[in-house]
């Protein structure tokens, strides 16, 4: 069976039978069937799904700091000192390369209070700076988060587990998706009292990977470890799922 994959450029209806004919009634009451122009006859399109579970080999951590002060300059200066200490920790102690550290988000903005008499007033200024840190030794995730918190990182965001080379698993998930599509198409052909023909086209739909620990979950883990000096943050990567969807069009005989 010949297979080819293209990016999803149109919407297809899974399991739809495309007959491509239209009935027209004449003045004499007789009906004639005409093939609709540009529509292929005797085709069926199904959605095949493929998924495998693998162990992640890389994690992307969101580590940041936020500070508050009476002026924007003071808030930014205070926060810059925190981030500088975190950066020094990452580079000097953890030997993380520059290419694996990048600014994720940065802002300095006012916080306001409201009352009926004076309306809106500036309460203070908030400065925020977060880094995306790439780590390949997954056994050290908890230790790194604890160390960053001790150096002033008070905003821990998502931990996104993934595989660095997703292409290595591409063929496996495509094979599973094709097998799933074949199974569905054969069932539909049998129920329609037809025979399944060759594959006419294959279009790739949604793909998926990564396992993400959310902001609240990660923050709770770090805060818990800081409150208990005897404990440390424990993050288990588990397994992630790599998946794809294929819209496969078959000929019906």
C-alpha angles and dihedrals in degrees: 000000000000116000133189133169129214132173116270106268102156140028118253127189111236113233095006119145111220108208097166097206132121127197118226123188117212130206091267093060095250122129129220128191119225126188110240110245113257094006118120117223130227098020132138128195123201135177114240120196127201127185137168133179119229137169113257119239101189138042132198112210127197108215121171150148135225130195137185129209143154092259134037091237093053093047092049093046093050092048093046089058091053093048091046090057091047091049091050090051093050095047104034103032102027096032093223113169122242091244089061094055121068137157110260101180137356133178145147115203142156125255116216138209125203134209135163096247105044100020117207119006132175108253097182143313127265125209121193133181125171130184131206106221122192116212126181100183099078093185089069100054096102093044092051093050091049092049092048091050091052090053093054106278102141098166117067115179134175126342107207116195117200146144118266095215108040092166089073089071098038097098093050095054092043091052090052092048092051091048090050091049091049090052093052095044093051091050092051093046091050093048089049091049090240136121123245116241134190127314110266101186143350123207123185117228131178121353126195143193142141133074115232129201106207128238096255093046094051094043091051091052093052095044090050092052092048091051091052112052091191093058135065135203112274118198119179114201095196112174133318129213123235113198144168138184125217127194103212122191119203135187116243120213 
